Amino acid sequence: MKKALITGITGQDGSYLTEFLLGKGYEIHGLIRRSSTFNTDRIDHLYKDFHDPQARMYLHYGDLTVSAQLMDMLLEIKPDEIYHLGAQSHVRVSFDMPEYTGDVTGLGTIRILEAMRRTGSAAKFYQASSSEMFGAAPPPQSESTLFEPQSPYAAAKVYAYYVVKNYRKAYGLFACNGILFNHESPRRGETFVTRKITRAATRIKLGLQDKLYLGNLEAKRDWGYAGDYVEAMWLMLQQHEPDDLVIATGETHSVREFAERVFDKLGMEYKKFVAVDQRYFRPTEVDVLLGDSSKAQKKLGWKPKVGFDGLVDMMIAADMELAKKEKTLVEAGFKMNGRTNE
């Protein structure tokens, strides 16, 4: 039975990857941060008590800022594969917390690589790189496109990308960079623009919200389905040689188009409900991200299965169910805790 260590296991990608690897017969070990409240909602359906003989997912408290703890974890678990998904991953927030973002998103990667080197780990390592690294570079963006990061988050990811390449060359580690373009799902955090739109639109449809406030409506992104993208992560670590690959759909859509499509599918005119708030603009914007994943398609045999409309439909359906439950509670006299209409 192969063992996989996943940082960021409680996030969107971590939950889909855990499902995928459990389906492949893996034993999963996930790194989670200690919190006074549980933040494991996305993986609760996969959890079995460790006393259960069928349990194959185990959670470990840890932090990407503590090197010694990462080394101890590698010595204890002895993973065959490491999927490093953990990060401060919100681009707009990285402008407000640049030092923290650099520490966790950038230095967190080198701490794991150093732990691998010092413990002699032979694990295959996957680094979650980001299309945000391309920043202002003209589309389409591929493995040969020069990075022009436009945020502290993107700059931290560029640092992590290059230390992966350096440790691969210097120490012979099997270390890969998966340069994933935007990938969404019903499990996406509600502060990310796609989920923010589907969550708000379904609430507006049911009379629970009046307005949706967004930032740059003209920003264009290459949006895919997270469930498809975790398969590409796994495929990268099944190759004989490590490599760095772009994972994308090859289509781009604007935030305006995403919102228009969502509201249209719900039988509403988006212009009546969507307003622009300058507070949601970034100090430096990324105008267009459009990935060329032809190398990955050839090398891995990977292609996205869920298209743009399928992704929108999936997210609307899930958030409509949430909105219906919320409306039932409101009608029963419960006050929803401090939810804003932003």
One Martini backbone bead per residue (centre of mass of N, CA, C, O) as a GRO file, in nm:
protein
  342
    1MET     BB    1   0.092   0.039   0.027
    2LYS     BB    2   0.069   0.354  -0.041
    3LYS     BB    3   0.209   0.669   0.066
    4ALA     BB    4   0.056   0.989   0.146
    5LEU     BB    5   0.144   1.332   0.167
    6ILE     BB    6  -0.074   1.612   0.267
    7THR     BB    7  -0.086   1.935   0.213
    8GLY     BB    8  -0.384   2.084   0.238
    9ILE     BB    9  -0.625   1.869   0.291
   10THR     BB   10  -0.872   2.083   0.367
   11GLY     BB   11  -0.890   2.162   0.090
   12GLN     BB   12  -1.003   2.136  -0.214
   13ASP     BB   13  -0.770   1.962  -0.336
   14GLY     BB   14  -0.724   1.773  -0.094
   15SER     BB   15  -1.001   1.632  -0.107
   16TYR     BB   16  -0.988   1.522  -0.397
   17LEU     BB   17  -0.718   1.372  -0.367
   18THR     BB   18  -0.803   1.183  -0.141
   19GLU     BB   19  -1.023   1.039  -0.296
   20PHE     BB   20  -0.845   0.941  -0.529
   21LEU     BB   21  -0.629   0.778  -0.357
   22LEU     BB   22  -0.823   0.590  -0.213
   23GLY     BB   23  -0.915   0.463  -0.489
   24LYS     BB   24  -0.598   0.354  -0.522
   25GLY     BB   25  -0.507   0.246  -0.217
   26TYR     BB   26  -0.417   0.454  -0.023
   27GLU     BB   27  -0.232   0.605   0.231
   28ILE     BB   28  -0.327   0.884   0.435
   29HIS     BB   29  -0.150   1.196   0.508
   30GLY     BB   30  -0.235   1.490   0.699
   31LEU     BB   31  -0.183   1.834   0.720
   32ILE     BB   32  -0.274   2.024   1.014
   33ARG     BB   33  -0.400   2.290   1.179
   34ARG     BB   34  -0.441   2.429   1.471
   35SER     BB   35  -0.775   2.465   1.611
   36SER     BB   36  -1.065   2.564   1.788
   37THR     BB   37  -1.182   2.476   1.513
   38PHE     BB   38  -1.316   2.296   1.277
   39ASN     BB   39  -1.159   2.236   0.925
   40THR     BB   40  -1.290   1.936   0.789
   41ASP     BB   41  -1.541   1.936   0.595
   42ARG     BB   42  -1.416   1.820   0.315
   43ILE     BB   43  -1.323   1.527   0.485
   44ASP     BB   44  -1.540   1.392   0.672
   45HIS     BB   45  -1.647   1.163   0.467
   46LEU     BB   46  -1.346   1.007   0.496
   47TYR     BB   47  -1.361   0.949   0.792
   48LYS     BB   48  -1.191   0.727   1.021
   49ASP     BB   49  -1.129   0.579   1.285
   50PHE     BB   50  -0.821   0.455   1.391
   51HIS     BB   51  -0.964   0.184   1.503
   52ASP     BB   52  -1.038   0.127   1.226
   53PRO     BB   53  -0.935  -0.114   0.998
   54GLN     BB   54  -1.028   0.086   0.739
   55ALA     BB   55  -0.832   0.297   0.794
   56ARG     BB   56  -0.655   0.554   0.555
   57MET     BB   57  -0.681   0.827   0.729
   58TYR     BB   58  -0.442   1.070   0.857
   59LEU     BB   59  -0.397   1.319   1.106
   60HIS     BB   60  -0.161   1.602   1.141
   61TYR     BB   61  -0.013   1.816   1.336
   62GLY     BB   62   0.099   2.131   1.182
   63ASP     BB   63   0.368   2.336   1.019
   64LEU     BB   64   0.532   2.520   0.762
   65THR     BB   65   0.723   2.681   0.993
   66VAL     BB   66   0.830   2.382   1.102
   67SER     BB   67   1.099   2.194   1.041
   68ALA     BB   68   1.128   1.966   1.254
   69GLN     BB   69   0.840   1.854   1.217
   70LEU     BB   70   0.874   1.765   0.921
   71MET     BB   71   1.098   1.560   0.975
   72ASP     BB   72   0.945   1.381   1.173
   73MET     BB   73   0.719   1.305   0.975
   74LEU     BB   74   0.894   1.158   0.765
   75LEU     BB   75   1.010   0.945   0.961
   76GLU     BB   76   0.731   0.826   1.044
   77ILE     BB   77   0.581   0.778   0.759
   78LYS     BB   78   0.725   0.726   0.487
   79PRO     BB   79   0.665   0.843   0.209
   80ASP     BB   80   0.614   0.811  -0.143
   81GLU     BB   81   0.429   1.076  -0.145
   82ILE     BB   82   0.422   1.440  -0.206
   83TYR     BB   83   0.165   1.689  -0.151
   84HIS     BB   84   0.205   2.040  -0.199
   85LEU     BB   85  -0.079   2.256  -0.107
   86GLY     BB   86   0.009   2.439   0.104
   87ALA     BB   87  -0.123   2.779   0.172
   88GLN     BB   88  -0.142   3.114   0.102
   89SER     BB   89  -0.400   3.147  -0.161
   90HIS     BB   90  -0.485   3.450  -0.150
   91VAL     BB   91  -0.420   3.712  -0.343
   92ARG     BB   92  -0.541   3.962  -0.201
   93VAL     BB   93  -0.430   3.890   0.087
   94SER     BB   94  -0.121   3.912   0.014
   95PHE     BB   95  -0.123   4.230   0.039
   96ASP     BB   96  -0.192   4.221   0.356
   97MET     BB   97   0.013   3.938   0.388
   98PRO     BB   98   0.320   3.915   0.273
   99GLU     BB   99   0.500   3.777   0.487
  100TYR     BB  100   0.329   3.528   0.540
  101THR     BB  101   0.315   3.431   0.248
  102GLY     BB  102   0.621   3.390   0.212
  103ASP     BB  103   0.659   3.185   0.441
  104VAL     BB  104   0.448   2.966   0.354
  105THR     BB  105   0.456   2.959   0.032
  106GLY     BB  106   0.769   2.964   0.005
  107LEU     BB  107   0.932   2.842   0.261
  108GLY     BB  108   0.762   2.585   0.296
  109THR     BB  109   0.894   2.432   0.060
  110ILE     BB  110   1.194   2.427   0.156
  111ARG     BB  111   1.138   2.274   0.417
  112ILE     BB  112   1.056   2.009   0.283
  113LEU     BB  113   1.307   1.964   0.108
  114GLU     BB  114   1.502   1.961   0.349
  115ALA     BB  115   1.371   1.723   0.492
  116MET     BB  116   1.430   1.526   0.267
  117ARG     BB  117   1.737   1.555   0.259
  118ARG     BB  118   1.802   1.497   0.570
  119THR     BB  119   1.631   1.209   0.570
  120GLY     BB  120   1.642   1.058   0.283
  121SER     BB  121   1.404   1.090   0.108
  122ALA     BB  122   1.227   0.906  -0.172
  123ALA     BB  123   1.013   1.084  -0.239
  124LYS     BB  124   0.766   1.213  -0.427
  125PHE     BB  125   0.731   1.557  -0.549
  126TYR     BB  126   0.462   1.799  -0.521
  127GLN     BB  127   0.409   2.122  -0.663
  128ALA     BB  128   0.186   2.395  -0.621
  129SER     BB  129   0.154   2.571  -0.872
  130SER     BB  130   0.085   2.890  -1.054
  131SER     BB  131  -0.060   3.103  -1.286
  132GLU     BB  132   0.017   3.370  -1.132
  133MET     BB  133   0.317   3.375  -1.225
  134PHE     BB  134   0.259   3.510  -1.506
  135GLY     BB  135   0.064   3.745  -1.502
  136ALA     BB  136   0.168   3.976  -1.751
  137ALA     BB  137   0.183   3.761  -1.945
  138PRO     BB  138   0.115   3.667  -2.246
  139PRO     BB  139  -0.106   3.500  -2.425
  140PRO     BB  140  -0.032   3.203  -2.405
  141GLN     BB  141   0.061   2.983  -2.136
  142SER     BB  142   0.367   2.813  -2.075
  143GLU     BB  143   0.663   2.660  -1.989
  144SER     BB  144   0.817   2.907  -2.165
  145THR     BB  145   0.704   3.125  -1.997
  146LEU     BB  146   0.754   3.412  -1.847
  147PHE     BB  147   0.762   3.546  -1.543
  148GLU     BB  148   0.505   3.804  -1.401
  149PRO     BB  149   0.449   3.884  -1.110
  150GLN     BB  150   0.149   4.057  -0.924
  151SER     BB  151   0.217   3.924  -0.633
  152PRO     BB  152   0.308   3.788  -0.341
  153TYR     BB  153   0.202   3.510  -0.410
  154ALA     BB  154   0.342   3.476  -0.687
  155ALA     BB  155   0.632   3.521  -0.584
  156ALA     BB  156   0.632   3.278  -0.390
  157LYS     BB  157   0.581   3.067  -0.614
  158VAL     BB  158   0.837   3.121  -0.774
  159TYR     BB  159   1.034   3.042  -0.558
  160ALA     BB  160   0.930   2.751  -0.526
  161TYR     BB  161   0.980   2.661  -0.815
  162TYR     BB  162   1.297   2.701  -0.812
  163VAL     BB  163   1.366   2.513  -0.570
  164VAL     BB  164   1.269   2.259  -0.703
  165LYS     BB  165   1.469   2.264  -0.938
  166ASN     BB  166   1.724   2.276  -0.762
  167TYR     BB  167   1.682   2.008  -0.596
  168ARG     BB  168   1.673   1.827  -0.842
  169LYS     BB  169   1.964   1.894  -0.942
  170ALA     BB  170   2.142   1.884  -0.673
  171TYR     BB  171   1.982   1.601  -0.527
  172GLY     BB  172   1.783   1.414  -0.706
  173LEU     BB  173   1.495   1.484  -0.686
  174PHE     BB  174   1.156   1.398  -0.712
  175ALA     BB  175   1.050   1.704  -0.859
  176CYS     BB  176   0.743   1.887  -0.911
  177ASN     BB  177   0.562   2.117  -1.128
  178GLY     BB  178   0.228   2.230  -1.106
  179ILE     BB  179   0.075   2.450  -1.339
  180LEU     BB  180  -0.213   2.569  -1.225
  181PHE     BB  181  -0.501   2.662  -1.318
  182ASN     BB  182  -0.795   2.752  -1.258
  183HIS     BB  183  -0.986   2.572  -0.999
  184GLU     BB  184  -1.312   2.444  -0.941
  185SER     BB  185  -1.596   2.416  -0.701
  186PRO     BB  186  -1.813   2.348  -0.442
  187ARG     BB  187  -1.535   2.365  -0.246
  188ARG     BB  188  -1.490   2.642  -0.271
  189GLY     BB  189  -1.419   2.922  -0.145
  190GLU     BB  190  -1.621   3.209  -0.077
  191THR     BB  191  -1.378   3.426  -0.158
  192PHE     BB  192  -1.392   3.316  -0.431
  193VAL     BB  193  -1.533   3.430  -0.714
  194THR     BB  194  -1.702   3.188  -0.813
  195ARG     BB  195  -1.835   3.116  -0.538
  196LYS     BB  196  -1.944   3.394  -0.479
  197ILE     BB  197  -2.144   3.391  -0.713
  198THR     BB  198  -2.309   3.126  -0.663
  199ARG     BB  199  -2.390   3.192  -0.375
  200ALA     BB  200  -2.534   3.464  -0.428
  201ALA     BB  201  -2.733   3.390  -0.657
  202THR     BB  202  -2.897   3.179  -0.494
  203ARG     BB  203  -2.981   3.377  -0.269
  204ILE     BB  204  -3.125   3.579  -0.450
  205LYS     BB  205  -3.334   3.382  -0.568
  206LEU     BB  206  -3.443   3.332  -0.248
  207GLY     BB  207  -3.426   3.619  -0.086
  208LEU     BB  208  -3.134   3.644   0.095
  209GLN     BB  209  -3.033   3.860  -0.121
  210ASP     BB  210  -2.947   4.161  -0.308
  211LYS     BB  211  -2.624   4.169  -0.345
  212LEU     BB  212  -2.319   4.183  -0.556
  213TYR     BB  213  -1.972   4.224  -0.487
  214LEU     BB  214  -1.715   4.326  -0.712
  215GLY     BB  215  -1.451   4.367  -0.905
  216ASN     BB  216  -1.289   4.274  -1.176
  217LEU     BB  217  -1.479   4.194  -1.462
  218GLU     BB  218  -1.233   4.167  -1.694
  219ALA     BB  219  -1.108   3.934  -1.586
  220LYS     BB  220  -0.924   3.651  -1.709
  221ARG     BB  221  -0.990   3.289  -1.703
  222ASP     BB  222  -0.880   2.947  -1.656
  223TRP     BB  223  -1.145   2.725  -1.600
  224GLY     BB  224  -1.166   2.441  -1.394
  225TYR     BB  225  -1.178   2.118  -1.249
  226ALA     BB  226  -1.050   1.991  -0.965
  227GLY     BB  227  -1.102   1.684  -1.012
  228ASP     BB  228  -0.917   1.678  -1.269
  229TYR     BB  229  -0.641   1.798  -1.152
  230VAL     BB  230  -0.557   1.571  -0.949
  231GLU     BB  231  -0.483   1.364  -1.163
  232ALA     BB  232  -0.236   1.518  -1.271
  233MET     BB  233  -0.070   1.504  -1.018
  234TRP     BB  234  -0.044   1.196  -1.010
  235LEU     BB  235   0.076   1.152  -1.294
  236MET     BB  236   0.346   1.303  -1.240
  237LEU     BB  237   0.435   1.070  -1.016
  238GLN     BB  238   0.432   0.822  -1.249
  239GLN     BB  239   0.686   0.896  -1.368
  240HIS     BB  240   1.025   0.853  -1.443
  241GLU     BB  241   1.038   1.171  -1.474
  242PRO     BB  242   1.071   1.480  -1.381
  243ASP     BB  243   0.839   1.767  -1.414
  244ASP     BB  244   0.703   2.065  -1.575
  245LEU     BB  245   0.344   2.149  -1.577
  246VAL     BB  246   0.069   2.246  -1.755
  247ILE     BB  247  -0.271   2.302  -1.626
  248ALA     BB  248  -0.547   2.319  -1.861
  249THR     BB  249  -0.811   2.411  -2.096
  250GLY     BB  250  -0.785   2.664  -2.319
  251GLU     BB  251  -0.983   2.866  -2.171
  252THR     BB  252  -1.146   3.193  -2.156
  253HIS     BB  253  -1.299   3.395  -1.889
  254SER     BB  254  -1.481   3.627  -1.748
  255VAL     BB  255  -1.626   3.745  -1.474
  256ARG     BB  256  -1.870   3.852  -1.620
  257GLU     BB  257  -1.940   3.587  -1.767
  258PHE     BB  258  -1.982   3.415  -1.520
  259ALA     BB  259  -2.209   3.582  -1.397
  260GLU     BB  260  -2.400   3.578  -1.638
  261ARG     BB  261  -2.432   3.269  -1.652
  262VAL     BB  262  -2.548   3.221  -1.373
  263PHE     BB  263  -2.795   3.413  -1.383
  264ASP     BB  264  -2.919   3.296  -1.641
  265LYS     BB  265  -2.967   3.004  -1.523
  266LEU     BB  266  -3.163   3.159  -1.295
  267GLY     BB  267  -3.336   3.391  -1.444
  268MET     BB  268  -3.130   3.645  -1.447
  269GLU     BB  269  -3.009   3.979  -1.431
  270TYR     BB  270  -2.699   4.075  -1.339
  271LYS     BB  271  -2.716   4.395  -1.347
  272LYS     BB  272  -2.927   4.410  -1.098
  273PHE     BB  273  -2.701   4.268  -0.874
  274VAL     BB  274  -2.427   4.384  -0.978
  275ALA     BB  275  -2.140   4.531  -0.816
  276VAL     BB  276  -1.877   4.761  -0.787
  277ASP     BB  277  -1.578   4.728  -0.576
  278GLN     BB  278  -1.271   4.867  -0.518
  279ARG     BB  279  -1.175   4.680  -0.277
  280TYR     BB  280  -1.141   4.421  -0.489
  281PHE     BB  281  -0.898   4.532  -0.595
  282ARG     BB  282  -0.586   4.518  -0.710
  283PRO     BB  283  -0.292   4.682  -0.724
  284THR     BB  284  -0.223   4.437  -0.925
  285GLU     BB  285  -0.317   4.311  -1.226
  286VAL     BB  286  -0.462   4.026  -1.397
  287ASP     BB  287  -0.597   3.993  -1.705
  288VAL     BB  288  -0.469   3.714  -1.853
  289LEU     BB  289  -0.550   3.359  -1.842
  290LEU     BB  290  -0.394   3.106  -2.068
  291GLY     BB  291  -0.355   2.771  -2.119
  292ASP     BB  292  -0.089   2.539  -2.231
  293SER     BB  293  -0.139   2.171  -2.217
  294SER     BB  294   0.007   1.994  -2.442
  295LYS     BB  295   0.232   1.851  -2.284
  296ALA     BB  296   0.050   1.701  -2.080
  297GLN     BB  297  -0.126   1.553  -2.287
  298LYS     BB  298   0.115   1.393  -2.406
  299LYS     BB  299   0.261   1.280  -2.142
  300LEU     BB  300  -0.016   1.192  -1.966
  301GLY     BB  301  -0.305   1.184  -2.108
  302TRP     BB  302  -0.441   1.461  -2.037
  303LYS     BB  303  -0.788   1.575  -1.982
  304PRO     BB  304  -1.049   1.759  -1.954
  305LYS     BB  305  -1.394   1.681  -1.866
  306VAL     BB  306  -1.490   1.958  -1.757
  307GLY     BB  307  -1.663   2.219  -1.849
  308PHE     BB  308  -1.779   2.528  -1.806
  309ASP     BB  309  -2.085   2.460  -1.785
  310GLY     BB  310  -2.052   2.218  -1.594
  311LEU     BB  311  -1.929   2.382  -1.363
  312VAL     BB  312  -2.159   2.582  -1.320
  313ASP     BB  313  -2.383   2.375  -1.265
  314MET     BB  314  -2.250   2.240  -1.018
  315MET     BB  315  -2.234   2.499  -0.838
  316ILE     BB  316  -2.530   2.576  -0.840
  317ALA     BB  317  -2.652   2.316  -0.723
  318ALA     BB  318  -2.500   2.325  -0.449
  319ASP     BB  319  -2.589   2.622  -0.364
  320MET     BB  320  -2.892   2.575  -0.372
  321GLU     BB  321  -2.902   2.376  -0.139
  322LEU     BB  322  -2.793   2.574   0.071
  323ALA     BB  323  -3.011   2.795   0.033
  324LYS     BB  324  -3.254   2.619   0.113
  325LYS     BB  325  -3.159   2.561   0.401
  326GLU     BB  326  -3.141   2.856   0.486
  327LYS     BB  327  -3.440   2.929   0.437
  328THR     BB  328  -3.562   2.731   0.636
  329LEU     BB  329  -3.430   2.863   0.886
  330VAL     BB  330  -3.543   3.146   0.852
  331GLU     BB  331  -3.849   3.057   0.854
  332ALA     BB  332  -3.796   2.933   1.158
  333GLY     BB  333  -3.622   3.189   1.304
  334PHE     BB  334  -3.337   3.194   1.211
  335LYS     BB  335  -3.027   3.354   1.249
  336MET     BB  336  -2.781   3.441   1.042
  337ASN     BB  337  -2.450   3.477   1.098
  338GLY     BB  338  -2.338   3.771   0.973
  339ARG     BB  339  -2.427   3.777   0.688
  340THR     BB  340  -2.338   3.910   0.396
  341ASN     BB  341  -2.374   4.077   0.064
  342GLU     BB  342  -2.052   4.026  -0.041
   0.00000   0.00000   0.00000
